[in-house]
Amino acid sequence: MTTLTVTAKGQVTLRKEVLRHLGIRPGDKIDVDLLPGGKLEAVAVKTQPASGSIESFFGSIENKGNIHATLKEIDEAIKAGGAGEVGVADDR
């Protein structure tokens, strides 16, 4: 058990081993539930990646037509488009 000290302002600082146990890093949030018997439960808040981050981009584009292309096919399409050989109407 870890014992914490309450400051004059009524604040408690969680020790590094407690934060590590909860998986908390700087900037993360903690939900605290008050339980009967003067107890509390602290749980790390699971947050979504920030809007505009690479993590939020992955999986964000739907492939409704189930279109898949190899790198070779993509390269050929780029070359054909640059040469004016295909237009938007030729799109799959």
N, C-alpha and C positions, 0 to 999 in steps of 0.2 A: 504494500500500500504506500502511496505517495502522499505526504502531508504538504499542503500549500498554505501560504500566509496571506491573509486579507489585509490590504493596505488601508490607510485612513480614508481613502476615497471609495472604499468598498470594492476594489478591484483585486482580481487574482491573476497571477501570471502562471501559465502552465509550463512546466519544465519540458526540456527537449525530449526526454524519454516518453513523456505523456503524448506530446505532439507526434512523435514518430509512431507510437502505438496506434494513434488515430489516423495516421496517414496525412497529417496536416502539414502544409507548407506555408510560407509567408504569403499573405493575401487571401488564403482560403477562409471559408466561413465554417462556423460550428453551430449546429442546432442544439439547444439545451431544453430538455423537458423536465419539469418539476414533478417528482414522484412522491407518493405518500411516505410518511415517516421521515421527512426532512432530507430526502435523497434527491439526486438529479441524475439525468442521463445525458451525456454529451456525445454527439455523433457528427462526423465530418459531413458537410453538405456536398453532394455530388453536383458539380456545375457543368453546364454545356460549354464547349469551346467558344471563345469570343467570336463574335460575328466578324467575318473578314479574315479569320485565321485559316491556315491550311487545313487544320483539323476539321473545321466546320465545312470546308469545301468538299472533302472526300464523301462520296455517297450522295451528294446533293443534286446531281444531274441524273434524271431518269432516262433510261434507254428503252423507251416505249416500243420502238420497232425492233428491239433485240438485235441491233446492228453491231457486228464485230468486224474489225479490220486488222490485218497484220500490219506491221511497220512497213513492209514492202508495198502493200496496197495503199497505205496512207501516203507514202513517198511518191508513188505513181500518180495519185490523185492531185497532189500538190503540183507536180511537174506539169500535168495535163491542164490544170487550172491556170497556171502561170503562162502556159503557151496558148491559152485561149481555146483549147480543144473541147472544154466542157463548160456548161453554165449551170445556173441554179436549177433549171428544168431537168437536168441530167442527174440530179441528186437522188440517191436511193430513197 
